[in-house]
Amino acid sequence: ELSILGSANIIAPAYFFDDNDNMRMSAFIDVGNIYEKTSSIKLGDLRMSTGVGFAYLSPIGAIGIHWSKPILKKSGDVIENFGVSLGTGF
C-alpha cells in the first residue's frame, strides 16, 4: 500500500475572539490518494479538498474543528465535510 499526500495551510490568530492568544484559524488545501501498488499510481486519481478550520490551544493540546469541500472527487467517494481533532499541531 502506498499513499501520496500533500497539504498547504495558512494559519493565523483568530482576531475576532477576545482571547485570541489561544485561538487559531486556518485555510487549507489537501490532495492525495492511496494505491495498492506503485504500478497502479495514476495522478488523475488524486482527490483534492479545500476548507477552513479553527483551533483552541488548550493545556492538553490543540482542540480543532474543520470544514472542507471536495474539489476533485470521484463517484463512490465517501464525503466527510466536518471534522474534529485533538492534539494536532494546528
Number of C-alpha atoms within 10 A of each C-alpha: 7 12 12 12 13 10 12 11 14 10 15 13 16 18 12 8 11 9 10 15 12 15 21 20 20 17 17 17 18 17 17 16 16 15 15 10 10 10 7 11 16 10 10 7 15 16 18 18 17 19 17 18 19 22 25 19 20 12 9 8 15 20 19 21 16 18 16 19 16 17 12 13 15 10 5 6 8 8 10 10 13 13 11 12 13 16 14 11 10 19
